[in-house]
Amino acid sequence: MPNKLKTRLKNIADISQQALLQLEIQVKNTITSNNENILTDNLSINEEQYQLNNEKLLNLLTKRQSLITQLFESYTQKQLSVELTMINEMVALDEQLTSLSQNNKQALAAQVTKLKKSSKVRNLYNKY
């Protein structure tokens, strides 16, 4: 039974690592687009890539959440304590995901602010 538990924990860790990679890509793309003036032609390509990245990330996180829920429904605390090292690794990965998600949220907020400012400038320019 612990072997099956170890396999489940390894699957969760693997999916968490994949989600971290996807989220890192997303954060980098968001920050890059905040720092560059993107041409209209490139914008549609970036949006398409962003959507694909977003879908992959959502699928990974949904699968991860499902596996974690199944894990805690299938095993008792005593059974889980046998693999405490792997549980702690899972918690550490969760903290990294949370931190990166927060970074992405801040980058997106900066992007929204930048867009609002540019639309205000455009509106003022159009008045004259």
C-alpha positions in Angstrom: 0.0 0.0 0.0 2.7 2.6 0.7 4.1 1.9 -2.8 0.8 3.0 -4.3 0.8 6.0 -2.0 4.3 6.9 -3.1 3.3 6.6 -6.7 0.3 9.0 -6.2 2.5 11.5 -4.4 5.1 11.3 -7.2 2.3 12.0 -9.7 1.2 15.0 -7.8 4.7 16.3 -7.6 5.3 15.8 -11.3 2.1 17.6 -12.2 3.0 20.4 -9.8 6.4 20.8 -11.5 4.7 21.0 -14.9 2.2 23.6 -13.6 5.1 25.6 -12.1 6.9 25.6 -15.5 3.7 26.7 -17.3 3.1 29.4 -14.7 6.7 30.6 -15.0 6.2 30.9 -18.8 3.0 32.8 -18.3 4.6 35.3 -15.8 7.5 35.9 -18.1 5.2 36.5 -21.1 3.1 38.9 -19.1 6.1 40.8 -17.8 7.7 40.9 -21.3 4.4 42.2 -22.8 4.3 44.9 -20.1 7.8 46.0 -20.9 7.5 46.0 -24.7 5.3 47.8 -27.2 3.7 44.9 -29.0 2.6 45.5 -32.6 -1.0 44.7 -33.4 0.0 41.7 -35.7 2.0 40.2 -32.9 -0.7 40.8 -30.4 -3.1 38.1 -31.8 -0.2 35.6 -31.8 0.7 36.4 -28.2 -3.0 36.2 -27.2 -3.4 32.8 -28.9 -0.2 31.5 -27.2 -1.4 33.0 -23.9 -4.7 31.2 -24.3 -3.1 27.9 -25.0 -0.7 28.3 -22.0 -3.7 29.2 -19.9 -5.6 26.1 -20.9 -2.6 23.9 -20.2 -2.2 25.5 -16.8 -5.8 25.1 -16.0 -5.9 21.5 -17.0 -2.8 20.7 -14.9 -4.1 22.5 -11.8 -7.5 20.8 -12.2 -5.9 17.4 -12.5 -3.5 18.2 -9.5 -6.5 19.3 -7.3 -8.3 16.1 -8.2 -5.4 13.9 -7.3 -4.8 15.7 -4.0 -8.5 15.4 -3.1 -8.4 11.6 -4.0 -5.2 11.2 -1.9 -6.7 12.7 1.2 -10.0 10.8 0.8 -8.2 7.5 0.2 -5.6 7.6 3.0 -5.6 8.2 6.7 -3.3 10.7 8.4 -1.3 7.8 9.8 -0.8 6.3 6.3 0.2 9.6 4.9 2.7 10.3 7.7 4.8 7.4 6.4 5.6 9.5 3.4 6.0 12.8 5.3 9.0 13.8 3.1 7.0 13.6 0.0 4.0 15.4 1.6 6.4 18.2 2.6 7.6 18.4 -1.0 4.0 18.7 -2.1 3.4 21.5 0.4 6.6 23.3 -0.8 5.5 23.0 -4.5 2.1 24.4 -3.5 3.8 27.4 -1.8 5.8 28.0 -5.0 2.7 27.8 -7.1 0.9 30.3 -4.8 3.9 32.7 -4.9 4.2 32.5 -8.7 0.4 33.0 -9.0 0.7 36.1 -6.9 3.5 37.4 -9.2 1.4 36.7 -12.2 -1.6 38.5 -10.7 0.6 41.6 -10.0 2.0 41.5 -13.5 -1.5 41.3 -15.0 -2.6 44.2 -12.8 0.3 46.3 -14.1 -0.8 45.4 -17.6 -4.4 46.5 -17.0 -3.1 49.7 -15.5 -0.9 50.4 -18.5 -3.8 49.7 -20.9 -6.1 52.0 -18.9 -3.5 54.8 -19.1 -3.0 54.3 -22.8 -6.7 54.4 -23.5 -7.0 57.6 -21.5 -4.2 59.2 -23.5 -5.8 58.0 -26.8 -9.2 59.5 -25.7 -7.6 62.8 -24.9 -5.7 62.8 -28.2 -8.9 62.1 -30.1 -10.6 65.0 -28.5 -8.2 67.4 -30.2 
